[in-house]
Amino acid sequence: MAEKEVLLSVQHLEQFFKMGKQQLKAVNDVSFDIYKGEVFGLVGESGCGKTTTGRSIIRLYDITGGSVYFRGQRICAGTRRYKEAIKVARDKLKAQVKELNTEKAKETEGITDESVLKQIEEKYAAAIKEKEAEFKAVADEQSEEIRKAKFDHKNCNREYAKAQQKRVDDEYLPKIERAGTQEEKDALTAEYRNARKLAGKDRITNKIQMIFQDPIASLDPRMTVREIIAEGLVIRGIKDKEKINEMVFKVLDLVGLVPEHANRYPHEFSGGQRQRIGIARAIILEPELIIADEPISALDVSIQAQVINLLNELRNRLGLTILFIAHDLSVVKYFSDRIAVMYFGNLVELTTSDELFAHPLHPYTKSLLSAIPVPDPHYEKQRKRITYNPIASHDYSVDKPSLREVKPGHYVHCNDEEFVRYQEELKE
C-alpha cells in the first residue's frame, strides 16, 4: 500500500492569549497530520479551541509555540518552547553554581594553607566554567532555533515565490533557447515574463483558504459578489477583467449560483446562498486545503445538507483536502475520513471516523457520543447521557498524560496506567 502524502503537519501548536498577568491557553500542544485528499474532522464543545486552531494554521494569529508545515515548508512558527528551554537551562545553571559554591565553602572551611585553597578555588572555578559552557551550548542552540522560526514565519511566502519563479525559469528558458523563429521567441518571452511576474506574487498561504462560520459577517456589505470573489485574483496581480469575469462565473457555477448573481450585494441573498459565495471566494484561488470553520452551524437544517453535499462534490471534483471544524458529530461522521476530538485546548483522541464511533476510548469522547440525539423515540427514552468530569476520570498528579498510539492509527491523550487500560479495552 502506497504511503499517504502529508499535506499539512501541525506540530506542538500552542496559541496563548494574554489576560492581564495571566495567560489563556486556547490551544495547548496540539499535533496532527492531514493527508492529501482527505477530510479531517475537528470536533469538540464550544470554546475548546477548534476555531483558534484553524485560524492559527491560516496565520490569522501569530502562534505562540510549535510549527505548522504545509507541503513540507514551515509556514507558522512560534518561539515559546525555545525561550522556555533557555529559561530552564539558566535556572539549572544557577542551581548548579549555587550547589558548587556551597560545596566549595564546606571544603575550604578551616583550611589556611594558601596553596591548598588556590587548588580548591581552581577546581570549582573549572567546574563552574564547564557548567556555564553547557548552558551556553544550550542557549546558542535554542537561539538559533528562534532565529530560524522567526525567519520561516516571516519569509515563507517570499521563499515560496522564489521557488515558483525558479520553476517558471526552468520551464520557459529552455523553450526560448530552442525557439526556431524570432516571432516564436518573442511570444514565448512575453508569456515567460507574465508567468514570472505572477509567480513572484504567488503565496504559499494562498494554497490554504478558509470558509467562515457566519456567512453574513465574513462578506463585505459594500462589495458586489463579483468584487468579493475576485478580490484574491486582483491582489495576486491578475488585471485582465475578461479573465477575472470568466473565473468568477466559473466558480459561481461550481457552487450552484448563476452569473446574474455577480452584480448583487450580500444582503440580497439567503443564508445558504451567502455561504455558497463564501465557498466560491475560497476556491477561486485553486487552493489545496480548505479550512471549513463550522460552515453549516448558522444555516437551516435543510440547507446544511445542501452545503455538505456541495463541499463533498467540490472535494471530489477539485481534489481538495478539507479541515472540517464542527460540533455536530453526526455530520462529521458522514463527511470525515478521520476525526480529532478537542477538549480544553488539548487533543484527547484521534482516529478514523468508523473507529471513533465503534471504539471510543477517552471519557470525553464517550460523553460527546452519548449526547448525539437519534430520531427514534424508543431509543431516546433509554439513551443515557455520560457526564465527563476530568477530576474524577483522571489522576494526573504524578503520571502525566501525552498523546499516545493505543493501536495503529488510534491516538488517545492518556498516561501509562490509562494506556494499558485502553489497550485491554480494545481486546475485549
C-alpha positions in Angstrom: 0.0 0.0 0.0 1.4 3.4 -1.0 2.2 5.8 1.8 -0.1 8.7 2.1 1.2 12.2 1.3 1.1 14.5 4.3 -0.2 17.9 3.1 -0.4 19.7 6.4 1.6 18.9 9.6 0.8 20.6 12.9 3.5 20.0 15.5 3.1 21.0 19.1 0.9 24.0 18.2 0.4 26.5 21.1 -1.8 29.6 21.0 -1.9 31.6 24.2 -3.6 34.9 24.8 -2.7 37.4 27.4 -5.4 38.1 30.1 -3.7 40.7 32.3 -0.9 39.0 34.1 -2.3 35.5 33.2 -2.4 33.5 30.0 -5.3 31.8 28.4 -4.1 28.6 26.8 -6.6 28.4 24.0 -4.6 25.7 22.1 -2.0 23.7 24.1 0.5 21.3 22.5 -1.7 20.1 19.6 -0.2 17.8 17.0 -1.8 16.1 13.9 -1.2 15.5 10.2 -3.7 15.9 7.4 -3.2 13.7 4.4 -3.7 14.9 0.8 -7.3 14.4 -0.4 -8.9 13.5 3.0 -11.5 15.3 5.1 -10.1 15.7 8.6 -12.8 16.5 11.2 -12.0 18.6 14.3 -14.8 18.3 16.9 -15.4 19.5 20.5 -17.7 21.7 22.5 -17.8 25.4 22.1 -14.7 27.2 23.5 -12.4 24.1 23.2 -10.0 25.7 20.7 -11.2 24.3 17.4 -11.7 27.7 15.6 -8.5 29.1 17.2 -6.6 26.1 15.7 -7.9 26.8 12.3 -7.2 30.5 12.5 -3.7 29.8 13.7 -3.0 27.5 10.8 -4.1 30.1 8.3 -2.0 32.7 10.1 -4.8 34.9 11.2 -3.0 34.7 14.6 0.8 34.6 15.2 1.2 31.3 17.0 2.8 31.2 20.5 4.7 28.0 20.1 5.2 25.0 17.8 5.3 24.7 14.0 2.9 24.3 11.1 4.3 22.7 7.8 2.4 22.9 4.5 3.8 20.7 1.7 7.0 20.3 3.8 7.6 24.1 4.2 7.2 25.7 7.6 4.5 28.4 7.3 4.0 29.1 11.0 6.5 29.0 13.8 6.3 30.0 17.5 9.2 30.6 19.9 7.8 29.9 23.3 9.3 26.4 23.7 12.7 27.6 22.7 12.6 30.5 25.1 11.3 28.2 27.8 14.2 25.8 27.2 16.7 28.7 27.6 15.0 29.7 30.9 15.1 26.1 32.2 18.8 25.8 31.3 19.5 29.2 33.0 17.7 28.2 36.2 19.5 24.8 36.2 22.9 26.7 35.8 22.0 29.0 38.8 21.2 26.0 40.9 24.4 24.1 39.9 26.6 27.2 40.6 24.9 27.7 44.0 25.5 24.0 44.8 29.1 24.2 43.8 29.7 27.3 45.8 28.1 25.6 48.8 30.4 22.6 48.4 33.4 24.9 48.0 32.6 26.7 51.2 32.4 23.4 53.1 35.6 22.1 51.6 37.6 25.3 52.3 36.2 25.6 55.9 39.1 25.7 58.3 41.9 25.5 55.7 44.6 28.1 56.0 47.1 26.8 53.5 47.1 29.3 50.6 48.3 26.7 48.0 45.5 24.2 49.0 42.9 27.0 48.9 44.1 28.0 45.5 43.8 24.4 44.2 40.2 24.1 45.6 39.3 27.5 44.0 40.7 26.5 40.7 38.9 23.1 40.8 35.5 24.8 41.5 36.2 27.6 39.0 36.8 25.0 36.3 33.6 23.1 37.3 31.5 26.3 37.2 33.1 27.2 33.8 32.2 23.7 32.5 28.5 24.2 33.6 28.5 27.7 32.0 29.8 26.2 28.8 27.0 23.6 28.9 24.4 26.4 29.4 25.9 28.4 26.5 25.7 25.5 24.2 22.0 25.0 25.0 21.3 28.8 24.8 23.1 29.1 21.4 21.2 26.1 20.0 17.8 27.4 21.2 18.7 30.9 20.0 19.5 29.5 16.6 16.1 27.7 16.6 14.4 31.0 17.5 16.2 32.8 14.6 15.1 30.0 12.2 11.5 30.1 13.5 11.2 33.9 13.0 12.8 33.7 9.6 10.5 30.9 8.4 7.4 32.6 9.8 8.2 36.0 8.2 9.7 34.8 4.9 7.7 31.6 4.0 5.8 33.4 1.2 8.9 35.1 -0.1 10.8 31.8 -0.3 7.8 30.1 -1.9 7.6 32.9 -4.5 11.3 32.5 -5.3 10.8 28.7 -5.8 7.9 29.4 -8.1 9.9 31.8 -10.1 12.7 29.3 -10.5 10.2 26.7 -11.6 9.0 29.2 -14.3 12.6 29.8 -15.3 13.3 26.1 -15.7 10.2 25.7 -17.8 10.4 28.7 -20.1 14.1 29.5 -20.6 15.0 26.2 -22.4 11.9 26.7 -24.7 13.0 30.3 -25.5 16.5 29.0 -26.3 15.1 26.3 -28.7 12.7 28.7 -30.4 13.0 28.5 -34.2 11.9 31.9 -35.2 12.2 35.4 -33.7 8.4 35.7 -33.7 8.1 32.4 -31.7 10.9 33.6 -29.3 9.1 37.0 -28.7 5.8 35.3 -28.0 7.5 32.9 -25.5 9.4 35.7 -23.9 6.2 37.8 -23.3 4.5 34.7 -21.9 7.5 34.0 -19.7 7.6 37.5 -18.3 3.9 37.4 -17.4 4.2 34.0 -15.8 7.3 35.0 -13.8 5.5 38.2 -12.6 2.5 36.2 -11.4 4.9 33.6 -9.8 6.6 36.5 -7.9 3.2 37.4 -6.4 2.3 33.8 -5.5 2.0 32.9 -1.9 2.1 29.5 -0.2 -0.6 30.7 2.2 -2.9 31.3 -0.8 -3.0 27.5 -1.1 -4.9 27.4 2.2 -8.3 29.1 2.2 -11.0 29.4 4.9 -14.8 29.2 4.9 -16.0 31.2 7.9 -18.8 30.2 10.3 -21.1 33.3 9.8 -21.6 33.9 6.1 -23.0 37.5 6.5 -20.3 38.6 8.9 -17.5 37.4 6.6 -18.8 39.2 3.4 -18.2 43.0 2.9 -21.7 44.5 2.5 -20.3 47.3 0.3 -18.9 45.0 -2.3 -20.7 43.1 -5.0 -20.4 39.3 -5.2 -18.1 39.7 -8.2 -15.8 42.0 -6.2 -15.8 39.8 -3.2 -14.9 36.6 -5.1 -12.4 38.4 -7.4 -10.5 40.2 -4.6 -7.9 37.4 -4.3 -7.2 37.4 -8.0 -6.8 41.2 -8.0 -4.4 41.0 -5.1 -2.4 38.3 -6.8 -1.9 40.6 -9.8 -4.4 39.5 -12.4 -5.6 42.6 -14.3 -7.4 41.2 -17.3 -11.1 41.9 -16.5 -12.4 39.4 -19.0 -10.3 36.6 -17.5 -11.4 37.7 -14.0 -15.1 37.6 -15.1 -14.6 34.2 -16.7 -13.1 32.8 -13.5 -15.8 34.3 -11.3 -18.6 33.0 -13.4 -17.0 29.6 -13.4 -16.8 29.3 -9.6 -20.3 30.7 -9.3 -21.5 27.8 -11.5 -19.5 25.3 -9.4 -21.2 26.4 -6.2 -24.7 26.4 -7.7 -25.2 30.1 -8.4 -25.7 31.9 -11.7 -23.7 34.7 -13.4 -26.6 37.2 -12.8 -25.8 36.9 -9.0 -22.3 38.5 -9.6 -23.6 42.1 -9.6 -25.7 41.8 -6.4 -24.8 42.6 -2.8 -24.6 40.1 0.1 -27.8 41.3 1.8 -29.8 40.2 -1.3 -29.1 36.6 -0.6 -30.3 33.9 1.8 -28.0 32.3 4.4 -27.3 29.3 2.3 -26.6 31.4 -0.8 -24.2 33.6 1.2 -22.3 30.5 2.4 -22.0 29.5 -1.3 -20.5 32.9 -2.1 -18.0 32.3 0.8 -17.1 28.9 -0.7 -16.7 30.4 -4.2 -14.4 33.1 -2.7 -12.3 30.3 -1.1 -11.9 28.1 -4.2 -11.3 30.7 -6.9 -7.5 30.8 -6.0 -7.4 27.0 -6.5 -6.3 26.1 -3.0 -5.2 22.6 -1.9 -6.5 22.9 1.6 -9.8 24.3 2.7 -10.4 25.1 6.4 -14.2 24.9 6.9 -14.9 26.6 10.3 -18.4 25.3 11.2 -19.7 26.3 7.8 -23.2 24.9 8.4 -23.9 25.8 12.1 -25.6 29.2 11.1 -27.8 27.6 8.5 -31.2 25.8 8.5 -31.2 22.0 8.7 -32.4 21.6 5.1 -29.7 24.0 3.8 -27.0 22.2 5.9 -27.3 19.1 3.8 -27.0 21.1 0.6 -23.8 22.8 1.7 -22.3 19.5 2.9 -23.1 17.8 -0.4 -21.6 20.8 -2.2 -18.4 20.5 -0.2 -18.3 16.8 -0.9 -18.8 17.4 -4.7 -16.1 20.1 -4.8 -13.7 17.8 -2.8 -14.0 15.1 -5.5 -14.1 17.4 -8.5 -11.2 19.7 -7.5 -9.2 17.3 -5.4 -9.5 19.4 -2.3 -8.3 18.5 1.2 -10.6 19.8 3.9 -10.1 20.5 7.6 -13.7 20.4 8.8 -14.4 22.1 12.1 -17.8 21.3 13.7 -19.5 20.2 16.9 -22.3 18.2 15.2 -20.8 14.7 15.4 -23.4 13.1 13.2 -22.4 15.4 10.3 -18.7 14.9 11.0 -19.1 11.1 10.9 -20.8 11.3 7.5 -18.3 13.8 6.0 -14.9 13.0 7.6 -12.3 10.3 6.9 -10.5 10.9 10.3 -11.7 12.7 13.4 -9.8 14.6 16.1 -11.6 15.4 19.4 -10.5 18.5 21.3 -11.2 19.4 24.9 -10.0 22.4 26.8 -7.3 23.3 24.2 -5.9 19.7 24.1 -6.3 16.9 21.5 -7.8 14.0 23.5 -8.5 11.4 20.8 -7.6 11.0 17.1 -8.6 8.1 14.8 -10.7 7.2 11.8 -14.4 8.0 11.7 -15.5 4.4 11.9 -13.1 3.5 14.7 -14.1 6.5 16.8 -17.7 5.6 16.7 -17.1 1.9 17.1 -14.4 2.1 19.9 -14.4 5.5 21.7 -11.7 5.3 24.5 -11.4 8.7 26.1 -14.1 9.5 28.6 -14.8 12.9 26.9 -15.3 11.2 23.5 -17.8 8.8 25.1 -19.5 11.8 26.7 -19.8 13.6 23.3 -21.1 10.5 21.5 -23.7 9.9 24.2 -25.1 13.4 23.5 -26.0 12.7 19.9 -29.8 12.7 19.5 -31.3 9.9 17.4 -34.7 10.3 15.7 -36.2 7.3 17.5 -38.5 8.0 20.5 -38.0 4.4 21.9 -34.2 4.8 21.7 -34.3 8.3 23.1 -36.2 7.1 26.2 -33.4 4.7 27.0 -30.5 6.8 26.0 -28.1 7.6 28.9 -26.0 10.7 28.9 -22.5 10.2 30.1 -21.1 13.2 32.0 -17.4 13.9 31.7 -15.7 15.1 34.9 -11.9 15.3 34.3 -11.1 15.4 38.0 -13.0 12.2 38.7 -11.9 10.4 35.5 -8.1 11.0 35.7 -5.4 11.2 38.2 -2.5 13.1 36.6 -0.9 14.3 39.8 2.2 12.1 39.3 1.9 10.2 36.0 1.5 13.0 33.3 -0.5 12.3 30.1 0.5 12.6 26.5 -1.0 11.7 23.1 -0.2 8.0 22.6 -0.9 5.5 19.8 -3.1 2.8 21.5 -3.4 0.9 18.3 -2.2 1.7 14.8 -3.8 5.0 13.8 -5.8 5.4 17.1 -4.3 8.1 19.4 -5.5 8.9 22.9 -4.4 11.5 25.4 -3.5 9.3 28.4 -0.9 8.4 31.0 0.8 5.0 31.5 -2.0 3.4 33.6 -4.7 4.6 31.2 -2.6 3.4 28.2 -2.6 -0.2 29.5 -6.3 0.0 30.4 -7.3 1.3 26.9 -5.3 -1.5 25.2 -7.1 -4.1 27.3 -10.4 -2.4 26.5 -9.8 -2.8 22.8 -9.0 -6.5 23.2 -12.4 -7.2 24.7 
